[in-house]
Amino acid sequence: MKLSKLTGIILATSMTCSVLADDRGWYAGLDIGSTSYSEQGFEDSASSGSALGGWKFNKYFKLQGNLYSLGEYSSNSDIVDSVEMNGLAITAIGTLPLGEAGFELYGRAGLSIMNYIQNIAIGDDTFENKSTGDAIVTGFGATFTHPGFQRLTFHVGFENYYFETTNFSSSDNNSHSINNVVLGARFNF
């Protein structure tokens, strides 16, 4: 009796591990997008880009890194000419498979180290005011992987980057939020 229970447990565990093993693995890809950014003196949109890679633990959870650029934004200000943002994000992604057709919904949340670069013009002189800080990254979207070719996955999503900077002329903190609509593809190894 004990031997049959033990055999059943081992068999069930090995079957579960083989099912999960099919959903595990490395992936890498690219995103392109359109961002919108608004703050005092700014209201602009730009193109974004991202190189991404990650590990899929199972069909419900991934950990992903993104090296991204959120674009350069022109200013209406007399002092600040433009603002540029880029960085590195690490996010946890939860997925919800929608049947066997290859569609999934996802939500993501994580942290980023962001470079915030202001190009400042005073008279005929221009200089860069660079700061690096933390950003909160959130997002949601949908993916499609063709059931017959599971190496390639396409996704569309919405992302938000929230961060704070210190005003260069005072010690006040400014809150910023950038919205990004992305379209991308990834290769599953």
Residue pairs with C-beta under 8 A, 6 or more apart in sequence:
20 58
23 56
23 58
23 59
24 55
24 56
24 57
24 58
25 55
25 56
25 188
25 189
26 53
26 54
26 55
26 56
26 188
26 189
27 53
27 54
27 55
27 56
27 62
27 153
27 186
27 187
27 188
27 189
28 51
28 52
28 53
28 186
28 187
28 189
29 51
29 52
29 53
29 153
29 184
29 185
29 186
29 187
30 49
30 50
30 51
30 52
30 184
30 185
30 186
31 48
31 49
31 50
31 52
31 66
31 68
31 182
31 183
31 184
32 47
32 48
32 49
32 50
32 182
32 183
32 184
33 47
33 48
33 49
33 50
33 159
33 180
33 181
33 182
33 183
34 45
34 46
34 47
34 48
34 180
34 181
35 45
35 46
35 47
35 48
35 70
35 71
35 178
35 179
35 180
35 181
36 44
36 45
36 178
36 179
37 43
37 44
37 45
37 46
37 70
37 71
37 73
37 83
37 176
37 178
37 179
38 44
39 174
39 176
41 75
41 76
41 77
41 80
42 73
42 74
42 75
42 76
42 77
42 83
43 76
44 73
44 74
44 75
45 71
45 73
46 70
46 71
46 72
46 73
47 71
48 68
48 69
48 70
48 71
48 180
48 182
49 68
49 69
50 66
50 67
50 68
50 69
50 182
50 184
51 66
51 67
51 68
52 64
52 65
52 66
52 67
52 184
52 186
53 64
53 65
54 62
54 63
54 64
54 65
54 93
55 62
55 63
56 62
56 188
57 63
59 95
59 97
60 94
60 95
60 96
60 97
61 92
61 93
61 94
61 95
62 92
62 93
62 95
63 90
63 91
63 92
63 93
64 90
64 91
64 93
64 108
64 110
65 88
65 89
65 90
66 88
66 89
66 91
66 112
67 87
67 88
68 86
68 87
68 88
68 89
69 84
69 85
69 86
70 85
70 86
70 161
70 178
70 180
71 84
71 85
72 82
72 83
72 84
73 82
73 83
73 84
74 81
74 82
75 81
75 82
75 83
79 120
79 121
79 122
80 118
80 119
80 120
80 121
81 119
81 120
81 121
81 126
82 118
82 119
83 116
83 117
83 118
83 119
84 115
84 116
84 117
84 119
85 114
85 115
85 116
85 117
85 161
85 178
86 114
86 115
87 112
87 113
87 114
87 115
87 135
88 112
88 113
89 110
89 111
89 112
89 113
89 135
89 137
90 110
90 111
90 112
91 108
91 109
91 110
91 111
91 137
91 139
92 108
92 109
92 110
93 106
93 107
93 108
94 106
94 107
94 108
95 104
95 105
95 106
95 143
96 104
96 105
96 106
97 103
97 104
98 104
98 105
100 147
101 147
102 144
102 145
102 146
102 147
103 142
103 143
103 144
104 142
104 143
104 144
104 145
105 140
105 141
105 142
106 140
106 141
106 142
106 143
106 155
106 157
107 138
107 139
107 140
108 137
108 138
108 139
108 140
108 159
109 136
109 137
109 138
109 139
110 136
110 137
111 134
111 135
111 136
111 137
112 134
112 135
112 136
112 137
112 161
112 163
113 132
113 133
113 134
113 135
114 132
114 133
114 134
114 135
114 161
114 163
115 130
115 131
115 132
116 130
116 131
116 132
116 133
116 163
116 165
116 176
117 128
117 129
117 130
118 128
118 129
118 130
118 168
119 126
119 127
119 128
120 126
120 127
120 128
120 129
120 168
129 168
131 165
131 166
133 163
133 164
133 165
134 163
135 161
135 162
135 163
136 161
136 162
136 163
137 159
137 160
137 161
138 159
138 160
138 162
139 157
139 158
139 159
139 160
140 157
140 158
141 155
141 156
141 157
141 158
141 182
142 155
142 156
142 157
143 153
143 154
143 155
144 153
144 154
144 155
145 152
145 153
145 154
145 188
146 152
150 188
151 187
151 188
152 185
152 186
152 187
152 188
153 185
153 186
153 188
154 183
154 184
154 185
155 182
155 183
155 184
155 185
155 186
156 181
156 182
156 183
156 184
157 181
157 182
157 184
158 179
158 180
158 181
158 182
159 179
159 180
159 181
159 182
160 177
160 178
160 179
160 180
161 176
161 177
161 178
161 180
162 175
162 176
162 177
163 175
163 176
164 173
164 174
164 175
164 176
165 173
165 174
165 176
166 172
166 173
166 174
167 173
167 174
